[in-house]
Structures are given as structure tokens and as C-alpha cells.
Amino acid sequence: MLLLQAPPPESLTNASHLLVDIAGAEFNAVAAIARAGGRTALLSRVGDDEPGQRVLLAMAALNVERNLTTTDSHHPTGLFLRSTPADGSRRVVYYRKGSAASTMNVSDADRLWSTEPPRAVIMSGITAALGDGPRQLIDAVATKAASHNTAVVVDVNARPALGNSAEVIASIRRILAKTDLLVLGDDESGLIFDTTSPFEVFAAARKAGVKEIVLKGGARGCWFAGDRGEPIHMPSLAATVVDSVGAGDAFLGGYLSARLVGASAHAAAALGSDFAARVIGAVGDTTGLPSKETAAIAIDKASLEQSQRTQDRW
């Protein structure tokens, strides 16, 4: 989507100018993976308009492949406005109703499997909030992923401002049994598992069929799975917080990048935390990502700590 953001800590009501950027949960995550040297693409639709062209240009600049993104001449590109006050809260106004991406449906999955299937596919509650078509697309991708040897990665990303909260929760719960990696905040775990306790969340996720889970706690850091599946805490690496939005997406990008090169969950959590700390130290969802050179060094370091699990899908 096109993002218009008031420079932190200004609000939309008093800002004299707005920053123009491109953002979106899945977009941010694949951008982080691409920065770490991974090959990524974004399955989506954009409008045949200038915001859509800007999205495509941003994807190219971030080395995110565009072959899975189509242009819709009948619906516009989504837009949202955002401010991040000094208290760290997030205020967002969405203009996504009737957008090109909101018209996605099961047929969009055909592009995903038409060439070489990806090793992993990321889906989130934001897509589920857009309507029946996007929710059916999520169900279809999750159902077919295993037959293509594609890992299902689910980032809950609950956004009450988008509405359809009950449908989003139901959609996420429906695909838990097919989920290889579940990433969610402890502010979201109560919605999915009726608990915020790391031990209880991990136990509930395993009972639901989730193979691997990471629980994010914002400034408190994160919890990743130990050798016996128990939650292990890792403190946040953030030293300076300028713009907290995008940190979770950067964390997922770093974590998944490390797991895909064979790193342990511990090393992956460390890399994800590093990416997140960098992103919240700068304005914008992807501006703070490390340089390609720095990211390459970090991913090489993470890959040295190989996972010891013999049936690790990554």
C-alpha cells in the first residue's frame, strides 16, 4: 500500500507535511528477507495507478520480485495514513475497502504454484481482514502448501482498525494445524489462545498442531522454542526507539531468513531481534534495515549455529 506518515512524534492533525512510503506487513517481511540475501516475491494485486507504480518501483528497489504481483485496472491501490506519537502508540487510518488487494481470491494461488514453489509462504491476519476472497485464498494456500513442500508461516498481525476481527481470528485458527511457523505478539495471543503466558501459549500452539512458534513481547523481547519446545526468553536489542512500526515484520524477516539457511531458533531470534532494533531506530517500515553487506555478515554468522533437529523442515 501507499503510506502517508506524519513525521514522529507529530500527529496527522497537526503535521505540516507527510512522508510518502510503501508499507504492508508481508511487504515489509519479504523486504527484510531480500536484504538478508533471500529470494522473495509478493503475491498481491495493485491498481493501475501511480500508487501502484510506486509499489512496484519500491519492490524493485528492495529486490523483491514482481512476477507474483498483478495490476488491476478496475480497483485502486490501497492507502493508509499513520502517525506515531511520542508515547509509542500507533494511530492508523486505512483506505482499503474496494482496493485491488482486497479483491484477491483463490485464483491468485495459481500464480504461486505455477513456477518453482517457494520454500516458505508468509500469510497474516491483515490479509484475512480484507474480506471473504482473501480469507479463502489463505485457506487454499495453507491447504496446498505441504504438497508443494512449502512451509506455512503465519504472522497473526491482528489489526482491529481493519475490522472483521472475529473472522480474522477464525481464519488464523483454521490453519494452525497446517502452520510450520507461527509468529504472534503476546498482545495477540489472548485472541488466538485465550492466554498471554508464554508457557501456556506454546503449549496451546503445539496442541493446535503448530510446529514452531515465536512469541513477541515488544520492549520485553521475545520467546523462542528451546530443544524441548519450551519458551526461552531473549531480551530486546533496541537501544533507541524512533518509529516502532515495522519492527515485528523485520523480526519475522530476520528470523525466517536465519531458519532458511539452517540456523537454530536461538540464532534466528537473535538475528530477528537485530533487524527489529534497527528498524525501530529509523522512520519508516524498511528504512532501518541493515545494508546488504551488514546483513550478509549477520546471516553467515547465524548459519554457523546449525539446527540439530533431524526433522527440521527448514
Secondary structure, 3 states (H helix, E strand, C coil): CEEEECCCCCCCCCCCCCEEEECCHHHHHHHHHHHCCCCEECCEEEECCHHHHHHHHHHHHCCEECCCEEEECCCCCCEEEEECCCCCCCEEEEECCCCCHHHCCHHHHHHHHCCCCCCEEEEEHHHHCCCHHHHHHHHHHHHHHHHHCCEEEEECCCCHHHCCHHHHHHHHHHCHHHCCEEEEECCCHHHHHCCCCHHHHHHHHHHHCCCCEEEECHHHCEEEECCCCCEEEECCCCCCCCCCCCHHHHHHHHHHHHHHCCECHHHHHHHHHHHHHHHCCCCCCCCCCCCHHHHHHHHHHHHCCECCCCCCCC
